[in-house]
Amino acid sequence: MATINAEDRVSRVRQLFNPGTASVLSKTHVGSNLLLGIAQHGLARRSQGHSLSALEKLAVSPFEALAREEAELDEYGKAAMESKTSRAMTGVIPMSILDLPKSEPYDRERLAKDMKDMMDEVVRQPHIRVLSVNEFKERTVEDNAKFNDATARLKRGLTFFYPDPKSESQDASTAIAGQQNWEKDEIYWSWASAADSRQTREERTKEFGSIVTGKTRYFDGDHAHHSIFNGVVPSILSTTIVCWEADNSSNPWYLELERTMREISRISGKFNQYTGIKWIDFLIGLLPGVENYKDFIWWIEQISGLTAALLNFFVNPDDLVQQLTLAWSLEAIEQQSAPGEPSFMFDGGTDGKHELWLRRGNAYNSGCERLAVDTIDSLPPRLTGEYKIMPMQAIEGPSIGARFPIPICCYRNHNNNDIVYSPTLDTPPKVLPGAKSRSRPMMARKGTLTCIAYRGMDEGIYVASTNTGINWETVRIGNDAMTCASPGICILRDMAVCFCYDVDNYFYVSTRHLAGPVDGWSGWYEVKTSVNLVPQATAVLDENDGLVLWWTKDDEDNICLFEITREALVDKMRDTIRPVYRSDSDGYKAASSLSPHMWEGKRCVLYRNRNIWDLELLVRDPKDDSNNGCWSMKSVKVCGDPTLYQKLGDRRLYVVYSRDLDAP
């Protein structure tokens, strides 16, 4: 195939937004093309100079990756505008988008309504199947004729795997590699994968020639360098794998394909993060069916549909053999790969029939179940390198009571979901009585009082308190199932403050006066913010002058800092709050949850940056509301979320992280 130039791409965008009745897009439910519809609406609005919503920006981003110049992107906008005006996408995208005026953005509220209206029909389409691991093992792909017919017609299919009952999760690190069998003369593979850790992987294999029927072929070299995914999987993993016919495509063509697949994996990781934390708590002991996974399957189908539309930019009619989207819960990965190598058939009919084997191996960061403790003495920060490895399993990172001679730490044991605590990092932990969680617990301390906030197995928020370190009192805040992420807790003067992120995509706060009863928590009050925030463990701490400092991220991964006064909390957070700092102008992006700390009068926050493995420390001076600097520490390989703390009488800043022990 010759290199596709700007004129070709603009022409294909016009075809995409004017699909006609014979288009593959018209053969699926309109809900499958919702993300494509949001992209069309966003491009049309962009061409008129409107500011885009967060969802519109996300849907438009692959088209931005395709375009080489602003003028080309403007042409995409014109094509989208013409299509929207002529209603050429009728029967392809939802009427809720077709009827939406160009002056109005497509936002979260509209999305929630569309999902409610269309989700059931979308996830029950014949090219989408939900299988337990045993169901998959007991059948061949050919056994499901309805699924095979649909995937042959669409040249794409989606399979979601859920675990069989009473499975136990053992490891939160996984790598999936492949070996291949082709029955066509020249083919190659490409894929884009993402987990709810926001880690991604995109790859294109070399071309394999002289393929003979019945011949098994292998990837060359180390399987770790030819992985579908290699990283941390807290809850869910999805991948879109494409089998192509090789036809002397040019290097620029390959680069365009790789850029697009990279953008696909980025979007997939974003949505996986939203859905993963909601479905992380599968009902152990019950057989989950499609009802339990509809939210996740909905988003995977959106990614699959948009991917199929974008891949048409790169293919002649006979180039694409088949596209399969596969998705697993963590438990399903472990069950499916434990006894061997599951295989998947890419059946392109006359374009070839090719079988792909996947196997799960130990990822090169499989040593991340041991915490490392290092120190920072001064700014700019430099880790001493004399770190100490602690025998503690805490993929998500621990929460540590700061500024005390003996820091108490707590964390979740991801093997059995127990919440455990210990006086120091290297002393044997104790189990918090009756406390289990599938997300990170958070701790706050003042005087002799220690509080641990956690999300229970029933999705309620609980706070365990003790003044002795021995006898704990645990209460639930409110009666509702409030959250899909870890709560945050701090103690402000005479008040304990707890934050959490709810499934309705907003943060809430509850308070308790320390002089009152342990169960004297208020109801939940919505925290209205001027920016859209993402689901994450809530990072809050109290500052000496009576403020709650809330570090969080917006939906572009920019770091935001909010100051919340005691008066605002007493007033039940009636007013919308705005960040006193937002890193969008500085370019700082966080790939993990945030860990804040006050250090020598400076406001510090630690996180993993966009390079995934590198730590970054952002330091701000509250006196003049300025940045002292933001420093990347590239000498460490970090898994999970890092943590900051400090001991009383010790000016050093302690850094705790899950270190990649196996990395070179």
C-alpha positions as CSV (number, residue, x, y, z in Angstrom):
1,M,0.0,0.0,0.0
2,A,1.3,3.5,-0.8
3,T,1.7,6.0,1.9
4,I,-1.6,7.7,2.8
5,N,-1.4,11.4,2.4
6,A,-3.4,14.2,3.9
7,E,-5.8,14.2,0.9
8,D,-6.4,10.5,1.4
9,R,-7.1,10.9,5.1
10,V,-9.5,13.7,4.6
11,S,-11.4,11.7,2.0
12,R,-11.6,8.7,4.4
13,V,-12.9,11.0,7.2
14,R,-15.6,12.1,4.8
15,Q,-16.5,8.5,4.0
16,L,-16.5,7.7,7.7
17,F,-19.0,10.4,8.5
18,N,-21.1,9.5,5.4
19,P,-21.3,5.8,5.8
20,G,-24.2,4.8,3.7
21,T,-26.6,1.9,4.3
22,A,-24.1,-0.8,3.3
23,S,-21.5,0.3,5.9
24,V,-20.4,-2.1,8.6
25,L,-21.2,0.7,11.1
26,S,-24.9,0.4,10.2
27,K,-24.8,-3.4,11.1
28,T,-24.3,-2.7,14.8
29,H,-26.6,-1.1,17.4
30,V,-26.3,2.7,17.3
31,G,-25.0,2.5,20.9
32,S,-21.9,0.8,19.7
33,N,-21.0,3.9,17.8
34,L,-21.6,6.4,20.6
35,L,-17.9,7.3,20.9
36,L,-17.7,7.8,17.2
37,G,-20.8,10.1,17.4
38,I,-19.1,12.1,20.2
39,A,-16.1,12.5,18.0
40,Q,-18.2,13.8,15.1
41,H,-20.0,16.2,17.5
42,G,-16.7,17.3,19.0
43,L,-15.0,17.9,15.6
44,A,-18.0,19.8,14.4
45,R,-18.0,22.0,17.5
46,R,-14.3,22.5,17.3
47,S,-14.6,23.8,13.7
48,Q,-17.0,26.5,15.1
49,G,-14.5,27.5,17.8
50,H,-16.4,26.0,20.7
51,S,-14.5,24.7,23.8
52,L,-14.9,20.9,24.0
53,S,-16.0,18.9,27.0
54,A,-13.7,16.3,28.5
55,L,-15.5,13.5,26.7
56,E,-15.4,15.3,23.4
57,K,-11.6,15.9,23.8
58,L,-11.1,12.2,24.4
59,A,-13.1,11.1,21.4
60,V,-11.5,13.7,19.1
61,S,-7.9,12.8,20.2
62,P,-7.4,9.9,17.8
63,F,-8.3,12.3,14.9
64,E,-5.7,14.8,16.2
65,A,-3.2,11.9,16.2
66,L,-4.1,11.2,12.5
67,A,-3.8,14.7,11.3
68,R,-0.3,16.0,10.4
69,E,-1.2,19.7,10.4
70,E,-3.9,22.0,11.9
71,A,-5.3,22.6,8.4
72,E,-5.9,18.9,8.0
73,L,-7.7,18.7,11.3
74,D,-9.8,21.7,10.2
75,E,-10.9,19.6,7.2
76,Y,-11.9,16.8,9.5
77,G,-14.1,19.4,11.3
78,K,-15.7,20.5,8.1
79,A,-16.5,16.9,7.2
80,A,-18.0,16.3,10.6
81,M,-20.0,19.6,10.3
82,E,-21.4,18.7,6.9
83,S,-22.3,15.2,8.1
84,K,-24.0,16.6,11.2
85,T,-25.9,19.2,9.2
86,S,-27.1,16.6,6.6
87,R,-27.8,14.0,9.3
88,A,-25.8,11.5,7.3
89,M,-25.1,9.4,10.4
90,T,-28.8,8.6,10.9
91,G,-29.1,5.0,11.9
92,V,-25.4,4.8,12.7
93,I,-25.1,7.0,15.9
94,P,-27.6,7.7,18.6
95,M,-30.3,10.2,18.0
96,S,-29.3,11.9,21.2
97,I,-26.2,13.1,19.4
98,L,-27.8,13.7,16.1
99,D,-30.3,16.0,17.7
100,L,-27.8,17.8,20.0
101,P,-27.3,21.4,18.8
102,K,-23.7,22.2,17.9
103,S,-23.7,24.9,20.6
104,E,-24.2,22.3,23.3
105,P,-21.4,20.0,24.6
106,Y,-21.8,16.3,25.1
107,D,-21.0,15.9,28.8
108,R,-21.1,13.4,31.6
109,E,-24.8,13.8,32.3
110,R,-25.8,13.1,28.7
111,L,-23.5,10.1,28.7
112,A,-25.1,8.7,31.9
113,K,-28.5,8.9,30.3
114,D,-27.4,7.3,27.0
115,M,-25.7,4.5,28.8
116,K,-28.9,3.8,30.8
117,D,-31.0,3.9,27.7
118,M,-28.8,1.7,25.4
119,M,-26.5,-0.4,27.5
120,D,-28.7,-3.6,27.7
121,E,-29.1,-3.8,23.9
122,V,-25.5,-2.9,23.1
123,V,-23.9,-5.6,25.4
124,R,-26.2,-8.3,24.1
125,Q,-25.3,-8.0,20.4
126,P,-24.1,-11.3,18.8
127,H,-20.5,-10.1,18.2
128,I,-20.1,-9.7,22.0
129,R,-19.9,-12.6,24.3
130,V,-19.3,-13.1,28.0
131,L,-17.7,-16.4,29.0
132,S,-16.5,-17.8,32.2
133,V,-13.0,-19.3,32.0
134,N,-14.4,-22.9,32.2
135,E,-16.9,-22.2,29.5
136,F,-14.1,-21.0,27.2
137,K,-12.0,-24.1,27.9
138,E,-14.8,-26.5,27.2
139,R,-15.6,-25.2,23.8
140,T,-13.7,-24.2,20.7
141,V,-14.3,-20.8,19.1
142,E,-16.2,-22.6,16.3
143,D,-18.7,-23.9,18.8
144,N,-20.4,-20.5,19.0
145,A,-21.8,-20.1,15.5
146,K,-23.8,-17.0,16.3
147,F,-20.7,-15.2,17.5
148,N,-18.6,-16.5,14.6
149,D,-21.2,-15.4,12.0
150,A,-21.4,-11.9,13.6
151,T,-17.6,-11.5,13.8
152,A,-17.2,-12.6,10.2
153,R,-19.8,-10.1,9.1
154,L,-18.3,-7.2,11.0
155,K,-14.6,-8.4,10.9
156,R,-14.4,-7.7,14.6
157,G,-15.6,-9.3,17.8
158,L,-15.5,-8.8,21.6
159,T,-15.0,-11.5,24.3
160,F,-15.0,-10.7,28.0
161,F,-13.8,-13.3,30.4
162,Y,-14.9,-13.5,34.0
163,P,-13.7,-15.8,36.7
164,D,-15.4,-19.0,37.8
165,P,-16.7,-19.1,41.4
166,K,-14.5,-19.1,44.4
167,S,-11.3,-18.0,42.7
168,E,-8.6,-16.2,44.7
169,S,-6.5,-13.4,43.3
170,Q,-2.8,-14.1,43.8
171,D,-0.8,-11.5,41.9
172,A,-1.4,-8.1,40.5
173,S,1.4,-8.2,38.0
174,T,1.0,-10.0,34.7
175,A,2.5,-10.3,31.2
176,I,0.7,-11.8,28.3
177,A,3.0,-13.0,25.4
178,G,2.1,-14.8,22.2
179,Q,3.0,-17.6,19.8
180,Q,1.4,-17.7,16.4
181,N,0.1,-20.0,13.7
182,W,-0.7,-18.6,10.3
183,E,-2.3,-20.0,7.2
184,K,-1.6,-17.1,4.8
185,D,1.5,-16.3,2.9
186,E,2.4,-13.0,4.6
187,I,0.8,-11.5,7.6
188,Y,1.6,-9.5,10.8
189,W,-0.1,-8.5,14.0
190,S,-0.7,-5.2,15.8
191,W,-2.3,-4.6,19.1
192,A,-3.2,-1.9,21.7
193,S,-3.7,-2.9,25.3
194,A,-4.5,-1.1,28.6
195,A,-5.2,-1.9,32.2
196,D,-7.0,0.1,34.8
197,S,-3.6,1.1,36.2
198,R,-3.5,3.3,33.1
199,Q,-0.4,1.4,31.8
200,T,-0.6,0.7,28.1
201,R,1.2,-1.2,25.4
202,E,1.1,-0.9,21.7
203,E,3.1,-3.0,19.2
204,R,3.4,-4.1,15.6
205,T,5.2,-7.3,14.7
206,K,7.5,-7.7,11.8
207,E,6.1,-9.2,8.6
208,F,6.1,-13.0,8.5
209,G,6.4,-14.6,5.0
210,S,6.2,-18.0,3.6
211,I,3.4,-19.1,5.9
212,V,2.4,-22.7,5.3
213,T,-0.8,-24.3,6.5
214,G,-0.3,-26.3,9.6
215,K,3.0,-24.6,10.5
216,T,3.5,-23.1,13.9
217,R,5.5,-19.9,14.0
218,Y,7.0,-18.1,17.0
219,F,7.9,-14.6,17.9
220,D,11.7,-14.0,17.6
221,G,13.7,-13.1,20.6
222,D,12.6,-12.6,24.2
223,H,8.9,-12.9,24.7
224,A,9.0,-9.9,27.1
225,H,9.7,-7.7,24.1
226,H,6.7,-9.1,22.2
227,S,4.0,-8.8,24.9
228,I,0.4,-8.0,24.5
229,F,0.7,-6.3,27.9
230,N,3.4,-6.1,30.5
231,G,2.5,-4.2,33.7
232,V,0.3,-3.9,36.8
233,V,-3.3,-5.1,36.5
234,P,-5.3,-4.0,39.6
235,S,-8.6,-5.2,38.2
236,I,-9.1,-5.4,34.4
237,L,-7.2,-5.6,31.2
238,S,-8.4,-5.2,27.6
239,T,-6.6,-5.5,24.3
240,T,-7.5,-5.0,20.7
241,I,-5.5,-7.4,18.4
242,V,-5.6,-7.0,14.7
243,C,-4.4,-9.5,12.1
244,W,-3.2,-7.9,8.8
245,E,-2.2,-9.1,5.4
246,A,1.3,-7.9,4.6
247,D,1.5,-6.1,1.3
248,N,4.7,-4.1,1.2
249,S,3.3,-1.2,3.2
250,S,5.7,1.7,3.6
251,N,7.5,2.8,6.8
252,P,5.4,6.0,7.0
253,W,2.3,3.9,6.8
254,Y,3.5,1.8,9.8
255,L,4.3,4.9,11.8
256,E,0.8,6.3,11.2
257,L,-0.7,2.9,12.3
258,E,1.4,2.9,15.4
259,R,0.5,6.4,16.4
260,T,-3.2,5.6,16.0
261,M,-2.9,2.4,18.0
262,R,-1.0,4.3,20.7
263,E,-3.9,6.8,21.0
264,I,-6.4,3.9,21.1
265,S,-4.6,2.3,24.1
266,R,-4.4,5.7,25.9
267,I,-8.2,6.1,25.6
268,S,-8.8,2.5,26.6
269,G,-6.6,3.0,29.7
270,K,-8.6,6.1,30.6
271,F,-11.9,4.3,30.4
272,N,-10.5,1.1,32.0
273,Q,-9.5,3.3,35.0
274,Y,-13.1,4.5,35.4
275,T,-14.7,1.1,35.0
276,G,-12.0,-1.0,36.8
277,I,-12.4,0.6,40.2
278,K,-16.2,0.1,39.9
279,W,-16.0,-3.6,39.1
280,I,-13.0,-4.5,41.2
281,D,-15.2,-6.0,43.8
282,F,-16.6,-9.0,42.0
283,L,-19.0,-11.1,44.1
284,I,-16.7,-13.9,45.2
285,G,-18.6,-17.2,45.4
286,L,-21.4,-16.2,43.0
287,L,-21.4,-16.7,39.3
288,P,-21.2,-13.2,37.7
289,G,-22.9,-12.9,34.4
290,V,-23.3,-10.1,31.9
291,E,-25.4,-8.0,34.4
292,N,-22.3,-7.6,36.7
293,Y,-20.1,-6.5,33.8
294,K,-22.3,-4.3,31.6
295,D,-20.6,-1.1,32.4
296,F,-17.2,-2.5,31.5
297,I,-18.4,-4.3,28.4
298,W,-20.1,-1.1,27.2
299,W,-16.8,0.8,27.2
300,I,-14.8,-1.9,25.7
301,E,-17.3,-2.1,22.8
302,Q,-17.0,1.7,22.4
303,I,-13.3,1.4,22.1
304,S,-13.6,-1.6,19.7
305,G,-16.1,0.3,17.5
306,L,-13.9,3.4,17.3
307,T,-10.8,1.3,16.6
308,A,-12.6,-0.5,13.7
309,A,-13.6,2.9,12.2
310,L,-10.1,4.3,12.5
311,L,-8.4,1.2,11.1
312,N,-10.3,1.7,7.9
313,F,-8.0,4.7,7.4
314,F,-5.1,2.2,6.8
315,V,-6.6,-0.7,4.8
316,N,-7.6,-1.7,1.4
317,P,-10.6,-4.0,1.4
318,D,-8.5,-7.2,1.6
319,D,-5.8,-5.9,4.1
320,L,-7.6,-6.5,7.3
321,V,-8.1,-10.2,8.2
322,Q,-9.9,-9.7,11.5
323,Q,-10.0,-7.5,14.7
324,L,-10.7,-9.1,18.1
325,T,-11.1,-7.3,21.3
326,L,-10.4,-9.4,24.4
327,A,-11.0,-8.3,28.0
328,W,-10.3,-10.0,31.4
329,S,-10.8,-9.5,35.0
330,L,-7.6,-10.1,37.0
331,E,-9.1,-13.4,38.4
332,A,-10.0,-14.5,34.9
333,I,-6.4,-13.9,33.7
334,E,-5.1,-16.1,36.4
335,Q,-7.6,-18.9,35.9
336,Q,-7.4,-19.0,32.2
337,S,-3.6,-19.0,31.9
338,A,-2.8,-21.2,34.9
339,P,-3.1,-24.6,33.1
340,G,-1.8,-23.6,29.6
341,E,-2.1,-21.3,26.7
342,P,-5.6,-20.3,25.5
343,S,-5.9,-19.8,21.8
344,F,-8.1,-17.4,19.7
345,M,-9.1,-17.8,16.1
346,F,-8.9,-14.9,13.7
347,D,-11.2,-16.1,10.9
348,G,-11.1,-13.8,7.9
349,G,-12.9,-16.2,5.6
350,T,-11.2,-16.0,2.2
351,D,-8.7,-13.6,3.8
352,G,-7.3,-16.4,5.9
353,K,-7.8,-18.2,9.1
354,H,-5.1,-17.7,11.8
355,E,-4.9,-19.0,15.4
356,L,-3.1,-17.0,18.1
357,W,-1.9,-18.5,21.4
358,L,-1.5,-16.3,24.5
359,R,0.3,-17.3,27.6
360,R,0.7,-15.5,30.9
361,G,4.2,-15.3,32.3
362,N,5.9,-13.6,35.3
363,A,6.3,-10.0,34.4
364,Y,9.8,-8.5,34.7
365,N,8.5,-6.4,37.6
366,S,7.2,-9.4,39.5
367,G,9.3,-8.3,42.5
368,C,7.0,-5.4,43.2
369,E,5.5,-7.1,46.2
370,R,8.3,-5.7,48.3
371,L,8.3,-2.1,49.5
372,A,11.5,0.0,49.3
373,V,12.1,2.9,51.8
374,D,14.5,5.7,50.7
375,T,15.1,9.2,52.0
376,I,15.4,12.8,50.6
377,D,17.7,15.1,52.5
378,S,17.3,18.4,50.6
379,L,16.0,20.0,47.4
380,P,16.4,19.3,44.6
381,P,15.5,15.8,45.8
382,R,17.9,12.9,45.3
383,L,17.1,9.5,46.6
384,T,20.0,8.1,48.6
385,G,19.9,4.8,46.7
386,E,20.5,3.1,50.1
387,Y,17.0,1.9,50.2
388,K,15.7,-0.8,52.5
389,I,13.4,-3.5,51.2
390,M,10.5,-4.3,53.5
391,P,8.6,-7.6,53.6
392,M,5.3,-6.1,52.8
393,Q,2.7,-6.8,50.1
394,A,1.2,-3.5,49.1
395,I,0.8,-2.9,45.4
396,E,-1.3,0.2,46.0
397,G,1.2,1.6,48.5
398,P,0.7,2.0,52.3
399,S,-0.8,4.8,54.2
400,I,1.5,6.1,57.0
401,G,0.7,8.3,60.0
402,A,3.2,11.1,59.7
403,R,5.3,13.3,62.1
404,F,5.5,10.7,64.8
405,P,8.6,9.0,66.2
406,I,7.0,5.6,65.5
407,P,5.0,5.8,62.3
408,I,2.0,3.6,62.1
409,C,1.4,2.2,58.6
410,C,-1.6,0.4,57.1
411,Y,-2.2,-1.2,53.8
412,R,-4.4,-3.8,52.0
413,N,-3.1,-7.3,51.5
414,H,-4.2,-7.9,48.0
415,N,-4.1,-11.7,48.4
416,N,-6.9,-11.9,50.9
417,N,-8.2,-8.2,51.1
418,D,-7.4,-7.9,54.8
419,I,-6.5,-4.5,56.1
420,V,-3.4,-4.7,58.1
421,Y,-1.4,-2.3,60.2
422,S,2.0,-2.2,62.1
423,P,3.9,0.2,64.3
424,T,6.7,0.3,61.8
425,L,7.3,-0.8,58.2
426,D,9.5,-3.7,59.2
427,T,7.6,-5.1,62.1
428,P,5.0,-8.0,61.7
429,P,1.6,-6.6,60.8
430,K,-1.6,-7.1,62.6
431,V,-5.0,-7.6,61.0
432,L,-7.6,-4.8,61.6
433,P,-10.5,-6.8,63.1
434,G,-13.4,-7.3,60.7
435,A,-12.0,-5.0,58.0
436,K,-11.7,-6.1,54.4
437,S,-11.3,-4.0,51.3
438,R,-10.4,-4.2,47.6
439,S,-8.9,-0.7,47.5
440,R,-6.3,1.2,49.5
441,P,-7.1,2.2,53.1
442,M,-6.1,5.7,54.3
443,M,-4.8,6.8,57.7
444,A,-4.9,10.0,59.8
445,R,-3.4,10.6,63.3
446,K,-3.5,13.3,65.9
447,G,-2.2,12.9,69.4
448,T,-3.1,9.4,70.5
449,L,-6.0,9.2,68.0
450,T,-5.5,7.0,64.9
451,C,-8.2,6.7,62.2
452,I,-8.2,4.4,59.2
453,A,-10.8,5.0,56.5
454,Y,-11.5,2.2,54.0
455,R,-14.0,1.1,51.4
456,G,-15.8,-2.1,52.6
457,M,-16.7,-5.1,50.6
458,D,-20.3,-3.8,50.4
459,E,-19.0,-0.5,48.9
460,G,-19.7,1.5,52.0
461,I,-17.2,3.8,53.7
462,Y,-16.0,2.7,57.1
463,V,-13.7,4.4,59.7
464,A,-11.9,2.5,62.4
465,S,-10.6,4.5,65.3
466,T,-8.3,3.8,68.3
467,N,-6.6,5.8,71.1
468,T,-4.6,2.8,72.3
469,G,-3.5,1.0,69.1
470,I,-5.2,-2.1,70.5
471,N,-8.9,-1.7,70.8
472,W,-10.5,-0.4,67.5
473,E,-14.1,1.0,67.1
474,T,-15.4,0.8,63.5
475,V,-18.4,2.7,62.2
476,R,-20.0,3.1,58.8
477,I,-20.5,6.6,57.4
478,G,-24.1,6.7,56.1
479,N,-26.1,3.9,54.7
480,D,-25.5,4.2,51.0
481,A,-23.0,2.4,48.9
482,M,-21.0,5.5,48.3
483,T,-17.8,5.0,46.5
484,C,-15.9,3.3,43.7
485,A,-12.4,4.4,44.9
486,S,-10.4,4.7,48.1
487,P,-11.6,7.3,50.6
488,G,-9.3,9.9,52.1
489,I,-9.2,11.1,55.7
490,C,-7.5,13.9,57.8
491,I,-7.9,15.5,61.2
492,L,-8.4,19.3,61.1
493,R,-8.2,20.9,64.6
494,D,-11.1,19.3,66.4
495,M,-12.7,17.7,63.4
496,A,-12.1,14.5,61.4
497,V,-12.8,14.9,57.7
498,C,-13.5,12.0,55.2
499,F,-13.7,12.3,51.4
500,C,-14.7,9.8,48.8
501,Y,-15.4,9.5,45.1
502,D,-18.9,8.2,44.3
503,V,-20.1,6.2,41.3
504,D,-22.0,9.3,40.1
505,N,-18.5,10.8,39.2
506,Y,-18.5,13.4,42.1
507,F,-16.6,13.7,45.3
508,Y,-18.3,13.9,48.7
509,V,-17.3,14.8,52.2
510,S,-18.4,13.9,55.8
511,T,-17.2,15.3,59.1
512,R,-17.1,14.3,62.8
513,H,-16.4,16.5,65.8
514,L,-13.8,14.7,67.9
515,A,-15.5,15.6,71.1
516,G,-18.6,13.8,70.0
517,P,-19.4,10.1,69.7
518,V,-17.3,7.8,67.4
519,D,-20.4,7.3,65.2
520,G,-21.2,11.0,65.0
521,W,-20.3,11.4,61.4
522,S,-22.5,13.8,59.3
523,G,-24.2,12.8,56.1
524,W,-22.4,13.0,52.8
525,Y,-22.2,16.4,51.1
526,E,-21.2,16.9,47.5
527,V,-18.0,18.8,46.9
528,K,-18.7,21.0,43.9
529,T,-15.5,21.8,41.9
530,S,-14.9,24.0,38.9
531,V,-12.9,21.3,37.1
532,N,-13.8,17.7,36.2
533,L,-11.9,15.2,38.4
534,V,-11.1,11.5,37.9
535,P,-11.7,8.6,40.2
536,Q,-8.8,8.1,42.5
537,A,-7.7,7.6,46.1
538,T,-8.4,10.9,47.9
539,A,-5.2,12.6,49.0
540,V,-6.0,15.1,51.8
541,L,-4.0,16.4,54.8
542,D,-4.4,19.2,57.3
543,E,-2.1,22.3,57.2
544,N,-1.0,24.1,60.4
545,D,-3.1,27.2,59.6
546,G,-6.4,25.3,59.7
547,L,-6.8,24.3,56.0
548,V,-7.5,21.0,54.4
549,L,-5.2,20.6,51.5
550,W,-6.8,18.4,48.8
551,W,-4.5,17.2,46.0
552,T,-6.2,15.5,43.1
553,K,-6.2,15.2,39.3
554,D,-8.4,16.5,36.6
555,D,-9.6,14.4,33.6
556,E,-6.4,15.4,31.7
557,D,-4.2,14.1,34.5
558,N,-3.2,17.6,35.5
559,I,-2.4,18.0,39.2
560,C,-4.8,20.2,41.2
561,L,-4.6,21.6,44.7
562,F,-7.7,22.8,46.6
563,E,-7.7,24.7,49.9
564,I,-10.8,23.9,52.0
565,T,-11.4,25.9,55.2
566,R,-13.1,24.6,58.4
567,E,-15.8,27.2,57.8
568,A,-16.6,25.7,54.4
569,L,-16.9,22.2,55.9
570,V,-19.2,23.5,58.6
571,D,-21.2,25.2,55.9
572,K,-21.6,21.8,54.2
573,M,-19.6,22.8,51.1
574,R,-22.3,24.9,49.6
575,D,-20.0,26.9,47.3
576,T,-18.1,25.6,44.2
577,I,-14.4,25.5,45.0
578,R,-11.6,26.3,42.5
579,P,-8.1,24.9,42.6
580,V,-5.4,27.3,43.9
581,Y,-3.0,25.5,41.6
582,R,-3.4,23.5,38.4
583,S,-0.5,22.0,36.6
584,D,-1.9,22.4,33.0
585,S,0.3,25.4,32.3
586,D,3.4,23.7,33.7
587,G,2.9,20.4,31.9
588,Y,3.1,18.1,35.0
589,K,1.0,15.0,34.6
590,A,0.4,12.2,37.2
591,A,-0.1,8.5,36.3
592,S,-0.7,7.4,39.8
593,S,-2.6,8.5,42.9
594,L,-1.0,11.4,44.8
595,S,0.8,11.3,48.1
596,P,0.9,14.8,49.9
597,H,3.1,16.0,52.8
598,M,4.0,19.2,54.5
599,W,7.9,19.4,54.6
600,E,9.7,22.4,56.2
601,G,6.7,24.7,55.5
602,K,6.5,23.5,51.8
603,R,3.6,21.7,50.2
604,C,4.9,18.5,48.6
605,V,3.2,15.9,46.5
606,L,4.7,12.7,45.2
607,Y,3.4,10.6,42.2
608,R,4.4,8.5,39.3
609,N,4.7,10.6,36.1
610,R,3.6,9.8,32.6
611,N,6.8,7.7,32.0
612,I,5.0,5.2,34.3
613,W,8.0,4.1,36.3
614,D,9.6,7.5,37.3
615,L,8.8,9.2,40.6
616,E,8.2,13.0,40.5
617,L,8.1,15.4,43.5
618,L,6.2,18.7,43.1
619,V,7.0,21.3,45.8
620,R,5.1,24.5,46.3
621,D,5.7,27.4,48.7
622,P,2.4,28.6,50.3
623,K,4.0,32.0,51.3
624,D,4.0,33.3,47.7
625,D,1.9,30.6,46.1
626,S,4.7,29.5,43.8
627,N,6.4,26.4,42.7
628,N,9.8,25.6,44.2
629,G,10.2,23.1,41.5
630,C,9.2,19.7,40.1
631,W,11.8,17.0,40.0
632,S,11.8,13.6,38.3
633,M,13.7,10.8,40.0
634,K,14.6,8.4,37.1
635,S,16.9,6.1,39.1
636,V,14.1,4.0,40.4
637,K,11.5,1.7,38.8
638,V,8.2,2.1,40.6
639,C,5.1,-0.1,40.6
640,G,1.9,1.1,42.2
641,D,1.4,4.2,44.2
642,P,4.3,5.9,46.2
643,T,4.0,7.3,49.7
644,L,5.6,10.2,51.6
645,Y,6.0,10.5,55.4
646,Q,8.3,12.0,58.0
647,K,9.3,11.0,61.5
648,L,9.1,13.4,64.5
649,G,12.6,15.0,65.1
650,D,13.9,13.8,61.7
651,R,14.0,16.5,59.0
652,R,14.4,13.9,56.2
653,L,11.5,13.1,53.9
654,Y,10.9,9.3,53.6
655,V,9.8,7.9,50.3
656,V,8.0,4.5,50.2
657,Y,7.3,2.7,47.0
658,S,7.0,-0.8,45.4
659,R,10.3,-1.2,43.7
660,D,10.9,-3.2,40.6
661,L,13.5,-5.6,41.9
662,D,14.0,-7.5,38.7
663,A,14.5,-4.5,36.4
664,P,18.1,-3.9,35.1
